[in-house]
Amino acid sequence: MFRRTLPYFTPLMRVIPAVHLAVYRLTNGRLSAKLAGQKMLLLTTIGRRTGKPRTVPLLYVDDGEAMVVIGSNWGGNKHPQWVRNLAANPAARVQVGARKRRVTSRMATGEERARLWTLVTGQYPGYKAYARRIGSAREIPLVVLTPRTAA
């Protein structure tokens, strides 16, 4: 999957998220809710083709009650699978530390995206390098996750 879009692919790009996910789940985020000082969450989407739950660890930033996750895909030319899953079904679950909740997702666009890009890159400057690497191949999606209220 990564080899086609990432010429600098290393096996660690597949191993690191899997290890992080396992540690996060085992410790309810006590040992991995932060990675190098950056806040992490677990995002569970429903696979658009399989219908099965898919969970990934992601960096995020807070924006009021919402959380913003970044579809950088390590700077690759394609959107990550979780972005495609959310495009097909915007309902998802997040886990921050031990707290789990249901969210609804939407892609940030226009002025909101510009504001959030400044917020994201202010906290995680590495995303600017990903954007330069990608160039005009695609725009890195910023996905807003809003907690769902009980009906």
Secondary structure by P-SEA (a helix, b strand, c coil): ccccccccccaaaaaaaaaaaaaaaaaccccccccccbbbbbbbbccccccbbbbbbbbbbbcccbbbbbccccccccccaaaaaaaacccbbbbcccbbbbbbbbbbcaaaaaaaaaaaaaaccaaaaaaaaacccccbbbbbbbbbccc
